[in-house]
Structures are given as C-alpha cells and as structure tokens.
Amino acid sequence: MANQLLECGKIVNTHGIRGEVKIQPWADSPEVFCALPALYIDGAPVALRSARVHKGNVIALLEGVSDVDQAMLLKNKVVWLNRDDLRLPEGTFFLADLIGLRVVDEEGQELGILNEVLSPSRQQVYVVKGDRELMIPAVPQFILETNVAGGYIKVRLIEGM
C-alpha cells in the first residue's frame, strides 16, 4: 500500500512579517500547492489559509501562524501532502509510487528495480539497478507501459543502453 502522505517541499524561510513561509516545492509545478486544503508538518495537518507562487517557490500562510516568530519555528521543516487532496491526470503517477517497481523489457525479462528518478533538465531519467545500472529516458519511445498496480514498468531498450 502506498503512503498516504507524500513529501512535497521544505520550508526554507519566512516571508514578510505576517507569518508567511517560503516553501521550496518538490513537485512538477509549484501551482499544485495553491489547490491544497492543508499541508502536513511533523505528521499533523495544518490548514493552508493561502498559497501563491513567487519566483518558483510557494509563499504560504498556515493556520495558527500569525507572525514572523511563529513562522521562523517552521524553517527547515519538510511539508507533506495527502495524496487524496490531488487528482492526477490520467496516465500520470506520483514518483514515490514508481520507486521500487520492477523494470522489464519487451519480452518480460527483468532488468532490475527502479531505484531513482533524475530530472537533469525537462526530461526525467529512470535509474534502474539490476545486474548493471541502466539510465532510461522517461519518454514514450522507451517507456512502453507503467503498471503501478501490477508492480512493473515495461521498457524498450536500444543498443548502447
């Protein structure tokens, strides 16, 4: 069973004097924060009173945080979201659900386990650990099927991979 809470960012600083915090997002888009009803800090839900994107970060006002001193106490805390608070588009997945999946080739031969997802640029790269380490671009040319429920990702390799 997948974890209900997913890491989604880190509070890196305060913002202003009203108690807002600056969150470094660990999501594809910082805008995802703007639709969340709450974040989880130290396992407890904290209502999100407001959130806006500013220079690639999220400026958030959290319930119960009304001044800069209270906000400073949250600095360096990891924030989590409840996966039920987000609706993913069809065919997309939380990266946390892909890590640990078996990776097989077109014939069903096991190549290894998806160990890491790199995002060196716009394109993600799957790092597969098996007899040898493979780095597979996460594009339809190479990723044929992602079956989270079945526990595998089917890939097409080309010579030199």
Disulfide bonds with the S-S distance in Angstrom:
none
